[in-house]
Amino acid sequence: MKNYQRILWLFCTLILLVRPSAIPVYAADTWPEAIEISAEGGILIESGTGTVLYEKNIHNTYYPASITKILTALIVIENCDLDDTVVFSHDAVFNVEPGSSSAALDVGDELTVRECLYAMLLKSANEAANALAEHTAGSISAFADMMNEKAQSLGCMDSHFNNPSGLNDPAHYTSAYDMALIAQAAFQNETFTAIDSTLYHDLPATKRNPDGLRIYPGHRMLKKNSSLYYPGIIGGKTGYTSLAGNTLVTCAERDGMKLISVVLNGHQTHYTDTRTLLNFGFKNFKSVPVSEIDSTYASVENDMTIAGLPTTDLSILNLEDDSEAILPVDADSSDVSSSITYEMPVQAPETAVAQISYYYGDHAVGSSYLLLNENHTQALVPEIPDAVLPSTDDTLASDVSDTQASHFHIVLPSIHVPARVFEVIGILAALAAIIAAAVYFRYRTEKKEESERVSRHNRRMERLHDIGMSPSDFDLLMQEKRTTGTISDANRPAKKPKKHPSFLDHKSYKDL
């Protein structure tokens, strides 16, 4: 009987452990890609979702030049007080290439961290980048370690940074994809965006500039009086060295979409390439609220389940507000597929219980989190009665106090699953019920047979007791009868030989 119970338990456990989740079934729709750029590497992403709209050699490595300063600025902003004073050292001022970008700062000059950031991002001052690195980490080499750690935390896999300015160095390189991730993080930082989008800034008096210095951004698409001005531009960073060629990072926003373009190893066409990328993105894509493409997950109040088992209070879950997906302008929302995972990234909200990713064809177009409402700290199923808790002899009970045991809960995320999955679960449940019924019937039959055997044995004992004979005496008497018999062997009918069917005579013998 224990074997039957074990089989039934394993089968039912298997069904409960089948965690249905939407598997992305990619649509056959095409992705707009009818453009070309002259730069060796380039990428266009939508900042809010990270959706890659265009790519060219996005994992090839190139020298970044001064767009490196985007990462430098982000690290400084995250680790320093903007009102702290930065003192320019000899190494900070002179550890640069002759003729490279500078704000005419000298040894002993003092600026706040904020002023240095303006000098570095707008004027691309290399001495300001060095001074900020020394102020933040103590040395340029220590700051380079921070740069690589930060890049890795952002998901960069193709990069290695060796200085804060981007000057030529064989060990200093990146890819278009990695640079897009860095720019995405930077333009999500309000302080960085405010400084980087500034059209001009007045630096205070210094040794070489006793009257101060007005600086302007190097990115020409920011300047409204320039033929290169781009409506909707937020900011960006230029770069150039003899080895890197022209590099350019740009962020622009229109119609609810914030796009980031990266151009690497350009050949004096970096502005043309950037305009081509941005125009392509704004013309061919649209931002769509997740609630419009995911009515299934949006209706968590009504039908959120776990493997077909509802929670006690379905209203405690909701889809993250303001989540967007990026789709081609002629795309149908019904072509979007989704998948769900319970492995949360580092940046996930504290109340997230699952992440839902959306796909159009084989392109990831957005994601959203399934959250517990702020009014609920736990998603609970009914309390487990004390009767089913492990006893004090069990391993678990030794680790759970009496007070904890009386409040023992199971916390499980609730999700909705497609109707087809429920059909499969229904079939499995029906099979489980049939197997359970069969096992139970077999168990009842065996119990009945055992009960009848016990009853016959008891009646036999009673009859023997009535005639004054013990069970051993009765067994001995029966043995004697079997030995002597009432019919002699001579008169016993001869046994007919058993006739066994011979498969050797069968017509299929040749096939054996």
SEROKOL-30589 format. One record per residue (C-alpha): residue number from 1; x, y, z. Coordinates in pm, 1 decimal, decimal comma. Example, Ala and Ser with C-alpha at 12.3 -4.5 7.8 and 13.67 -1.06 7.14 Angstrom:
BEGIN
nr	xx	yy	zz
1	1230,0	-450,0	780,0
2	1367,0	-106,0	714,0
END
This chain:
BEGIN
nr	xx	yy	zz
1	0,0	0,0	0,0
2	286,0	237,1	73,8
3	404,7	196,7	-285,2
4	65,1	304,6	-416,7
5	63,5	604,8	-185,9
6	412,2	702,6	-296,4
7	317,7	679,3	-665,5
8	5,0	888,7	-612,7
9	196,0	1148,1	-410,7
10	468,9	1180,1	-674,0
11	214,9	1215,2	-955,0
12	15,9	1482,8	-777,6
13	334,9	1666,5	-681,9
14	442,8	1664,7	-1046,0
15	118,9	1831,1	-1149,1
16	146,4	2097,6	-880,7
17	505,3	2169,1	-972,7
18	417,0	2236,7	-1336,3
19	448,2	2612,8	-1326,8
20	287,4	2742,0	-1644,3
21	429,7	3058,4	-1789,9
22	372,7	3223,9	-2118,5
23	637,0	3109,4	-2364,5
24	722,4	3365,4	-2630,2
25	592,0	3250,4	-2965,8
26	756,6	3492,0	-3199,6
27	552,5	3655,7	-3469,8
28	670,6	3648,8	-3827,3
29	642,9	4027,4	-3863,7
30	935,6	4211,8	-4011,4
31	1139,4	4474,8	-3831,2
32	1209,0	4807,4	-4007,7
33	1576,1	4824,9	-4108,4
34	1582,0	5017,8	-4435,9
35	1869,6	5253,5	-4345,2
36	2247,6	5258,1	-4362,0
37	2509,1	5456,2	-4171,6
38	2870,2	5522,7	-4266,2
39	3023,4	5471,1	-3921,4
40	3183,1	5135,8	-3844,6
41	2956,2	5075,2	-3546,9
42	2621,4	5217,0	-3445,6
43	2309,3	5152,9	-3242,8
44	1972,9	5312,3	-3168,1
45	1778,6	5218,2	-2855,6
46	1465,8	5342,5	-2682,1
47	1583,0	5455,9	-2341,3
48	1283,6	5362,8	-2128,4
49	1259,6	5000,6	-2241,9
50	1609,8	4938,5	-2376,3
51	1458,2	4815,0	-2702,1
52	1720,8	4795,4	-2976,8
53	1571,7	4963,3	-3284,2
54	1877,3	4953,6	-3509,8
55	2217,1	4787,6	-3486,9
56	2540,4	4771,5	-3680,2
57	2838,7	4581,3	-3539,4
58	2706,5	4657,1	-3193,5
59	2941,6	4417,1	-3014,9
60	3256,6	4505,0	-3207,7
61	3503,5	4699,8	-2995,3
62	3627,6	5049,6	-3081,1
63	3808,7	5333,8	-2907,2
64	3543,5	5562,1	-2753,0
65	3742,1	5887,3	-2720,1
66	3565,9	6154,0	-2509,6
67	3224,4	5987,2	-2492,6
68	3400,7	5801,7	-2208,9
69	3326,0	6110,1	-1999,1
70	2959,0	6006,6	-1981,0
71	3058,5	5711,3	-1762,9
72	3302,7	5929,0	-1566,4
73	3030,3	6184,0	-1493,2
74	2779,3	5919,0	-1386,6
75	3022,7	5764,3	-1137,5
76	3120,3	6104,1	-994,4
77	2756,7	6210,2	-951,7
78	2672,9	5884,4	-773,8
79	2971,4	5900,6	-537,9
80	3043,2	6266,4	-463,9
81	2881,5	6570,9	-307,6
82	2843,8	6820,9	-590,6
83	2945,1	7105,1	-359,1
84	3274,2	6943,2	-257,9
85	3590,7	7123,1	-360,9
86	3824,0	6969,5	-617,0
87	4188,5	7078,2	-614,9
88	4372,1	7033,8	-944,6
89	4697,5	6842,3	-907,2
90	5000,2	6847,4	-1132,7
91	4913,3	6503,4	-1271,8
92	4554,6	6603,5	-1336,4
93	4659,8	6903,4	-1541,3
94	4955,5	6758,7	-1730,1
95	4863,8	6392,1	-1768,7
96	4687,3	6468,0	-2096,8
97	4784,5	6464,4	-2461,7
98	4918,6	6793,4	-2598,8
99	4651,5	6989,1	-2780,9
100	4362,6	6786,9	-2636,2
101	4042,3	6946,7	-2506,8
102	4093,6	7171,2	-2205,4
103	3920,5	7439,4	-1996,6
104	4254,1	7615,0	-1928,5
105	4263,9	7493,5	-1568,3
106	4597,3	7500,6	-1385,7
107	4769,8	7333,4	-1093,3
108	4620,0	7454,4	-766,5
109	4290,5	7572,6	-916,4
110	3986,2	7490,7	-705,9
111	3641,1	7419,6	-840,9
112	3339,4	7242,2	-700,9
113	3252,4	6896,7	-829,0
114	2955,7	7053,6	-1008,2
115	3173,6	7308,3	-1189,6
116	3416,7	7034,7	-1291,7
117	3127,3	6833,4	-1436,5
118	3021,4	7130,2	-1649,5
119	3380,5	7172,8	-1770,1
120	3410,7	6804,9	-1851,2
121	3075,2	6748,1	-2023,0
122	3035,0	7075,9	-2211,2
123	3395,9	7171,5	-2282,6
124	3524,0	6809,7	-2274,7
125	3806,3	6924,4	-2047,9
126	4046,4	6634,4	-1994,9
127	4213,3	6793,1	-1690,6
128	3868,3	6818,7	-1528,8
129	3811,6	6446,1	-1591,1
130	4147,5	6364,7	-1428,1
131	4081,3	6590,6	-1130,0
132	3736,4	6439,0	-1074,0
133	3882,2	6088,3	-1090,1
134	4147,9	6172,2	-831,8
135	3891,3	6340,0	-607,7
136	3650,2	6045,1	-629,9
137	3885,2	5748,9	-602,6
138	4222,6	5888,5	-492,4
139	4396,2	5806,0	-818,0
140	4323,7	5763,0	-1185,4
141	4399,4	5389,6	-1173,6
142	4161,5	5340,3	-880,4
143	3894,5	5535,5	-1066,6
144	3944,5	5314,1	-1372,2
145	3860,2	5018,1	-1149,8
146	3537,7	5193,6	-1051,1
147	3460,7	5254,0	-1418,4
148	3493,1	4886,1	-1504,7
149	3286,6	4782,1	-1203,4
150	3011,8	5027,1	-1294,3
151	3012,4	4920,0	-1658,7
152	2983,7	4556,7	-1557,8
153	2694,0	4635,8	-1323,6
154	2512,7	4798,2	-1617,1
155	2549,4	4482,2	-1825,0
156	2848,4	4586,2	-2036,6
157	3036,9	4283,6	-2168,1
158	3259,4	4424,7	-2444,4
159	3434,5	4711,4	-2266,6
160	3744,4	4795,7	-2066,3
161	3817,6	5146,3	-1942,5
162	4161,7	5263,9	-1839,1
163	4123,9	5640,1	-1791,8
164	3845,9	5892,0	-1718,5
165	3890,5	6105,1	-2030,7
166	3900,1	5859,2	-2322,2
167	4243,7	5955,4	-2453,4
168	4418,1	5691,7	-2666,0
169	4502,7	5376,5	-2475,6
170	4517,6	5019,5	-2613,6
171	4341,6	4897,0	-2298,2
172	4058,8	5147,9	-2331,4
173	3773,9	5035,0	-2558,4
174	3399,6	4978,0	-2575,4
175	3118,8	4869,8	-2807,8
176	2812,7	5049,4	-2939,7
177	2586,7	4829,3	-2728,7
178	2781,6	4889,0	-2407,7
179	2795,4	5262,3	-2470,6
180	2418,6	5264,9	-2520,9
181	2372,8	5095,8	-2181,9
182	2598,0	5355,0	-2017,8
183	2416,3	5644,0	-2186,1
184	2080,2	5493,7	-2091,5
185	2180,4	5494,1	-1723,2
186	2325,8	5845,0	-1747,5
187	2015,9	6000,9	-1904,8
188	1802,0	5841,8	-1636,1
189	2001,2	6047,9	-1385,1
190	1844,1	6391,3	-1340,1
191	2168,3	6563,6	-1238,1
192	2357,8	6431,6	-1538,2
193	2077,0	6529,6	-1775,2
194	2051,7	6880,2	-1632,4
195	2424,2	6945,5	-1673,7
196	2462,6	6773,9	-2009,9
197	2168,5	6955,9	-2169,1
198	2292,2	7301,1	-2065,9
199	2343,0	7539,5	-2361,3
200	2613,9	7740,1	-2184,4
201	2770,1	7778,0	-1841,5
202	2997,1	8034,6	-1675,7
203	3291,1	7884,4	-1491,0
204	3429,8	8086,6	-1197,0
205	3762,1	8269,7	-1204,2
206	4078,0	8059,6	-1219,2
207	4450,4	8133,2	-1259,7
208	4439,7	8138,6	-1638,9
209	4089,8	8285,5	-1656,7
210	4070,9	8554,5	-1387,6
211	3742,7	8680,6	-1531,6
212	3590,8	8335,3	-1550,7
213	3510,0	8141,6	-1866,2
214	3183,6	8087,2	-2053,0
215	3167,0	7740,6	-2204,0
216	2931,6	7587,8	-2460,3
217	2847,8	7225,4	-2542,7
218	3055,5	7057,4	-2809,5
219	2754,1	6868,1	-2943,7
220	2642,0	7082,5	-3237,7
221	2293,2	6928,4	-3258,3
222	2213,4	7108,5	-2929,3
223	2270,6	7454,7	-3074,8
224	1953,1	7611,2	-3210,7
225	2148,8	7848,7	-3433,1
226	2330,2	7556,3	-3598,9
227	2224,2	7387,6	-3921,2
228	2276,4	7059,4	-3736,4
229	2024,7	7140,3	-3462,3
230	1785,7	6852,9	-3396,9
231	1436,7	6927,4	-3252,3
232	1371,8	6726,9	-2938,6
233	1737,7	6679,2	-2850,4
234	1815,7	6641,7	-2480,5
235	2192,6	6610,4	-2477,8
236	2489,2	6399,5	-2570,4
237	2866,8	6388,8	-2595,6
238	3116,7	6415,4	-2878,1
239	3451,3	6244,8	-2908,0
240	3749,0	6233,9	-3139,6
241	4102,8	6097,2	-3142,6
242	4321,4	5982,9	-3426,9
243	4256,7	5618,6	-3334,0
244	3890,4	5646,2	-3239,0
245	3777,4	5859,6	-3529,0
246	3454,7	6050,6	-3466,3
247	3234,4	5917,2	-3188,2
248	2899,3	6059,4	-3086,2
249	2630,4	5981,9	-2828,6
250	2295,1	6159,9	-2858,9
251	1966,8	6153,7	-2668,2
252	1645,0	6300,6	-2809,6
253	1276,2	6275,4	-2715,7
254	957,7	6302,5	-2920,9
255	604,6	6162,7	-2899,0
256	667,9	5986,7	-2568,5
257	982,7	5807,7	-2690,6
258	1332,5	5887,2	-2566,3
259	1589,6	5756,7	-2813,6
260	1964,1	5713,9	-2765,4
261	2199,3	5679,8	-3060,5
262	2566,5	5580,7	-3052,3
263	2807,9	5619,2	-3344,0
264	3159,6	5473,1	-3322,7
265	3455,1	5512,9	-3557,6
266	3275,7	5759,6	-3780,5
267	3444,3	5933,8	-4068,3
268	3325,3	6294,1	-4046,7
269	2969,4	6164,0	-4096,6
270	2884,8	6118,9	-3729,2
271	2619,5	6393,8	-3729,3
272	2464,3	6267,5	-4051,7
273	2462,0	5911,4	-3916,1
274	2305,6	6030,1	-3590,8
275	2030,6	6221,3	-3768,4
276	1962,3	5917,0	-3987,6
277	1931,3	5694,7	-3679,5
278	1703,6	5931,2	-3486,8
279	1478,6	6000,0	-3786,5
280	1451,1	5626,0	-3845,7
281	1345,0	5565,7	-3487,0
282	1087,8	5842,7	-3458,8
283	938,3	5763,2	-3800,0
284	910,4	5387,2	-3773,1
285	828,4	5314,5	-3406,3
286	570,4	5402,4	-3146,1
287	539,6	5371,6	-2770,8
288	243,6	5164,7	-2653,1
289	125,6	5127,4	-2290,6
290	160,7	4770,4	-2172,2
291	-199,4	4780,1	-2055,1
292	-306,5	4802,3	-2421,8
293	-111,3	4496,1	-2533,5
294	-143,0	4283,5	-2221,1
295	-504,7	4266,8	-2112,2
296	-434,9	3922,0	-1969,6
297	-186,0	4029,7	-1706,6
298	-357,4	4363,9	-1654,5
299	-670,1	4192,3	-1519,1
300	-494,4	4049,9	-1216,8
301	-784,4	4146,5	-991,4
302	-1004,4	3889,9	-1162,3
303	-802,6	3591,2	-1268,7
304	-449,0	3585,0	-1130,7
305	-359,6	3226,0	-1044,9
306	-71,2	2996,3	-960,2
307	-80,0	2671,9	-1157,7
308	-458,3	2701,4	-1160,9
309	-482,9	2756,7	-784,4
310	-623,8	3101,5	-692,9
311	-490,5	3309,6	-407,8
312	-716,4	3423,4	-128,0
313	-709,1	3788,7	-233,5
314	-638,1	3846,7	-602,1
315	-656,2	4225,3	-572,4
316	-323,1	4245,0	-391,5
317	-137,2	4216,1	-723,7
318	-113,4	4467,5	-1005,2
319	87,7	4534,7	-1317,6
320	351,3	4807,4	-1291,7
321	209,9	5148,0	-1384,1
322	340,6	5342,4	-1683,4
323	513,3	5043,2	-1843,6
324	564,7	5085,0	-2216,4
325	649,7	4867,0	-2513,2
326	807,0	4990,6	-2836,5
327	650,9	4860,1	-3158,3
328	675,6	4935,4	-3529,5
329	414,8	5197,2	-3620,3
330	213,6	4950,3	-3829,6
331	233,2	4668,1	-3574,4
332	-76,2	4509,5	-3426,6
333	-74,1	4469,5	-3050,5
334	-204,4	4116,3	-3091,7
335	130,0	4020,3	-3246,2
336	307,4	4083,2	-2916,3
337	396,9	3775,6	-2713,5
338	520,6	3759,9	-2356,6
339	714,8	3552,9	-2109,9
340	729,0	3562,4	-1732,4
341	1015,5	3497,2	-1492,6
342	1053,5	3499,2	-1116,5
343	1425,0	3583,8	-1125,0
344	1435,5	3953,9	-1044,2
345	1711,3	4183,6	-1174,9
346	1894,9	4406,7	-928,7
347	1696,1	4715,0	-1030,3
348	1357,9	4549,8	-975,8
349	1117,2	4718,2	-731,5
350	1113,6	4571,9	-381,4
351	750,6	4464,9	-419,8
352	804,9	4284,8	-751,3
353	710,6	3916,0	-756,5
354	763,2	3853,8	-1128,6
355	892,2	4021,4	-1442,9
356	699,3	4005,0	-1768,0
357	893,4	4054,8	-2093,5
358	728,2	4138,3	-2424,5
359	839,8	4040,8	-2774,6
360	756,0	4139,4	-3129,4
361	897,8	3871,0	-3350,7
362	1240,6	3798,2	-3206,2
363	1284,1	4154,3	-3075,7
364	1246,6	4233,4	-2705,7
365	1023,4	4541,4	-2697,7
366	961,4	4606,5	-2329,7
367	897,9	4462,8	-1986,8
368	690,4	4518,7	-1677,4
369	686,6	4400,4	-1318,6
370	406,1	4226,7	-1137,5
371	386,5	4402,9	-802,3
372	230,9	4356,4	-461,7
373	11,0	4653,1	-376,7
374	158,4	4894,1	-124,9
375	-119,1	4805,5	120,2
376	-1,9	4445,2	133,1
377	341,4	4327,7	236,3
378	274,2	3963,3	158,9
379	65,3	3759,9	-82,9
380	-76,1	3494,2	144,7
381	-264,0	3172,0	101,6
382	-467,8	3048,8	400,2
383	-272,7	2967,4	714,1
384	-156,2	2611,7	753,8
385	-333,9	2456,2	1053,7
386	-113,0	2354,1	1344,0
387	-222,9	1994,7	1287,2
388	-31,1	1973,5	961,5
389	283,7	2142,0	1086,7
390	582,7	1914,8	1147,9
391	602,2	1762,6	1494,1
392	877,5	1854,0	1738,9
393	1063,3	1542,0	1619,9
394	1084,6	1668,2	1262,2
395	1380,8	1860,4	1130,7
396	1177,4	2165,8	1039,1
397	1017,6	2190,0	1381,8
398	1357,8	2219,4	1542,0
399	1416,6	2539,4	1343,3
400	1073,2	2696,9	1398,8
401	956,8	2829,8	1730,9
402	604,7	2765,5	1860,8
403	511,7	3127,0	1794,4
404	649,9	3113,3	1441,1
405	478,2	2783,0	1371,8
406	138,7	2920,6	1470,4
407	184,0	3195,4	1211,8
408	342,9	2985,7	942,1
409	241,4	3100,7	592,6
410	326,3	3016,8	236,8
411	399,8	3315,5	15,1
412	356,1	3251,5	-354,3
413	340,8	3483,7	-655,4
414	17,9	3479,0	-851,0
415	10,1	3484,7	-1227,1
416	-239,6	3439,6	-1503,8
417	-173,9	3174,3	-1763,4
418	-320,3	3119,7	-2109,2
419	-638,1	2913,7	-2144,9
420	-451,1	2643,8	-2337,5
421	-230,7	2581,6	-2037,2
422	-540,4	2534,6	-1821,3
423	-667,9	2277,6	-2071,8
424	-345,2	2082,3	-2030,6
425	-368,9	2113,8	-1654,1
426	-731,7	1995,9	-1672,8
427	-628,5	1685,4	-1866,0
428	-349,1	1614,5	-1618,6
429	-588,7	1666,4	-1328,6
430	-838,2	1424,7	-1487,4
431	-563,7	1165,6	-1532,1
432	-457,6	1219,5	-1174,0
433	-816,9	1167,1	-1058,8
434	-844,5	844,5	-1260,7
435	-516,2	711,6	-1123,5
436	-615,7	815,8	-772,9
437	-950,9	636,0	-810,3
438	-776,8	322,6	-941,3
439	-528,1	326,6	-657,1
440	-804,3	382,4	-405,5
441	-1015,2	99,3	-555,5
442	-716,6	-137,0	-543,0
443	-651,6	-32,9	-185,9
444	-1015,2	-91,6	-83,1
445	-1016,7	-430,9	-259,4
446	-704,2	-543,3	-79,1
447	-842,5	-420,2	253,1
448	-1166,7	-609,6	192,0
449	-981,4	-929,3	99,0
450	-762,6	-897,2	404,8
451	-1067,8	-842,1	623,8
452	-1235,3	-1153,4	478,1
453	-919,5	-1360,7	538,4
454	-912,6	-1248,9	898,4
455	-1282,9	-1326,5	935,8
456	-1243,0	-1678,2	788,4
457	-948,2	-1743,2	1016,5
458	-1146,0	-1635,9	1321,7
459	-1443,3	-1854,2	1226,5
460	-1205,3	-2148,5	1174,2
461	-1057,4	-2097,7	1517,6
462	-1402,6	-2085,1	1669,3
463	-1509,3	-2410,8	1503,2
464	-1191,8	-2589,3	1616,0
465	-1248,1	-2461,3	1963,4
466	-1604,4	-2596,9	1957,7
467	-1488,2	-2950,7	1870,0
468	-1205,4	-2941,3	2122,2
469	-920,0	-2951,4	1868,5
470	-621,9	-2723,7	1856,0
471	-499,9	-2573,6	1524,7
472	-184,0	-2787,5	1537,2
473	-386,5	-3108,2	1588,0
474	-610,6	-3014,0	1297,2
475	-311,2	-2945,3	1070,3
476	-161,3	-3283,7	1163,0
477	-489,9	-3461,0	1081,4
478	-510,4	-3290,1	743,3
479	-152,4	-3388,5	664,5
480	-232,5	-3754,8	735,7
481	-535,9	-3742,3	507,6
482	-327,6	-3594,5	226,5
483	-72,8	-3876,6	273,5
484	-312,9	-4181,0	286,8
485	-599,2	-4045,7	75,0
486	-943,2	-4208,2	23,4
487	-851,2	-4338,2	-325,5
488	-553,5	-4564,3	-373,6
489	-290,1	-4468,7	-627,4
490	-369,9	-4782,3	-826,7
491	-732,7	-4684,5	-871,2
492	-655,1	-4315,4	-925,6
493	-737,4	-4213,1	-1284,6
494	-431,5	-4171,4	-1501,1
495	-339,9	-3810,3	-1563,7
496	-364,0	-3699,0	-1919,5
497	-47,6	-3539,2	-2048,1
498	-75,3	-3164,2	-2063,5
499	-99,1	-3034,3	-2411,4
500	119,1	-2730,8	-2462,7
501	65,9	-2521,1	-2771,2
502	377,5	-2547,1	-2981,3
503	474,9	-2213,0	-3133,7
504	741,5	-2403,6	-3328,8
505	466,6	-2519,2	-3561,8
506	331,6	-2169,2	-3598,3
507	358,0	-2017,5	-3943,0
508	547,2	-1720,5	-3800,6
509	827,8	-1937,5	-3661,5
510	1056,1	-1823,5	-3939,8
511	1042,3	-1473,2	-3800,2
512	1164,6	-1567,1	-3452,7
END
